[in-house]
């Protein structure tokens, strides 16, 4: 429990630092960092807000964006509409978004989604105990990994992004064609 609490505090601090950088007028980063050697992504099994079970390995053969986020994290909230726009653009391809809420309950996540101007249509998974986030190299919230068709970590983004930016859809489209 102590380890999980310490790790959670690091996520909160990282989210606060990113929030203040954005609030101060700094432009949010718009890049994806390649992960050297493309290590295998740790498999997980989580339920979504509708109670449906999702395993990362079930999406082998597709490019998957695994996004770790929380409702209390301002950069996480800012990037959600752009994730939906990316999803709208690529949902007919071999691409999936799995957004993993860290440490919150169903009701909190549901209330958040109802309050958004943009309805989210991609799966919102629940890591209620923060178990999965500790198995991945997450540096802060939000952190997003782009997983290639072979189930390997190809790219990472720490901090909020405009996910419908042409550079991102270009990188993801290239991975889909690969």
N, C-alpha and C positions, 0 to 999 in steps of 0.2 A: 504494500500500500504506500509506504514511504517513497519508493522509487517512482511510482505512478504520480504521486503528488509533486515530486521534484520535477519530473518531466513535464507535467501539466503547467507548472509555474514558468518553465522555460518557454512554453508555447505562448502563454499570456504575455510575457515580457517581449518576445519577438513580435507578437501581434501589435503591442503598444508601440514599439519602435517603428514598425512599418506604418501604423496609423499616423503617428506624428510626422513622419517624413512626408506622407501624402497631404496631411492637413497643413503643413508648412508651405505647400505649393510645389513641392518636388514632384516631378513627373513620375508616375509609377513605371517600374521597369517593364519593357515589352520584349523580353527575350526568354528563350528556353535554353537551359544549360545542358549540353550533351553529358551523359553519364558514361565515363570511361569503362570500356569492357562490357557494357550492357549486362549487368548481373541479373540473374533471375529475380523476378518480383515474388515476394512472399505471398503464398495463397492465403485467402481468407474466406470466411463464410459469415455473412451478416444479413439481417432482415432489413427490408426497406420500410418506409412509413406505412405501407399498405399490408405489411406482414409477409411479403414475398421474400423467400430466401435467394441470395445471390452469392455465388462463388466466383472469385476472379478467374479460376481455371475454366469455368463454363464459357468464358469469352475468348478462349484461345482461338486464334485465326482472325481476330479483330484487333484493331488499335483501340486501346482503352485509356481514357483520361481518368486517373484516380485522384480525386481532390479531397484533401482533409480540410475541414472548416468547422466553424461554430457560429451560432446565432449572435453571440456577444462580440464577435470580431468584425469591426467596421470594414477592413479591406475585403473580408470574405463576403460581406453583404453587397459591397459595391461591384464585385466581379460576377455575381450570380446572373444578372440579366444578360451579360455578354456570353456567359456559358450557355444560356438558353438559346441565344442567337446562333452560336456555333453549332449547337445541337440541331437547331432547325435547318441549318445549312447542310449538315453532314449526316443526318439521321438515316438517310436512305443508302448509306455506304456501310462499309465494315468498320464503323466507329461507334464507340459507346462511352458515355460519361457515367462514372460512379462517384457520386459526391458523398463522402463519409463524414457525418456529423460526429464530433468527438465529445463524449461525456455528457450528452444531454438526453432527455427523455422524449418520447413520442409527442407528447402534448406541446412541449416547447418548440420542437421542429415544426409541427403542424401549424401552430399559431404564427410562427415566422412566415411560413409559405403563404398562408392566407393573407397576411399583411403586405406581401409583395405586389407591386404593380404588374410584374411579369410572372405569369404562372409557370412553374418549373415542371417540365415533362420528363426529364431524365430521372433515373432512380436516386433517391435520397436514402442512403443507408445509415444505420444507427450503430455506432460503436459506443454504447452506453457506458461501459466500464473503462474505456480508453485502452483496451487490450491491443487492438490492431495498430493503432498509432505508435505504440511502443515497439512494434516489430518492423517498422519501416523507418528509413532515415529522414524523418520529418524534422525540420529545423525550426519551424514556427508555423503559425496559421495565418493565412492559408498556404499550404504547400500542395502542389499538383505534380504528379508523375505521369508521363506519357509512356505507356507500355506498348511495345511492338507486338506484332502478330504471333511471335514465338514466346510471348510471356516475359520479355526482358525489359528492364527499365532503360528506356532510350533517352529521355529528357526529364529535367526537373525544373520547376519554377517555384521560388519561395517569394511570397508576397502576392498581392492582387495583380491581376492582368486584365486587359481587354481581350478576352478570348476570341472574339470575332475579328480581331486584327488579321489582315491578309497574310502576314508572315506566319502566324500560328496555323491557320487553315492550310497554308502551303506545306508546312512541315508535316502536318498530320496527313494530308493527302498523299505526300510522297511516301510516308510509311505505309499507307493503305495500299498503294500500288506496288510496294516492294515485295 
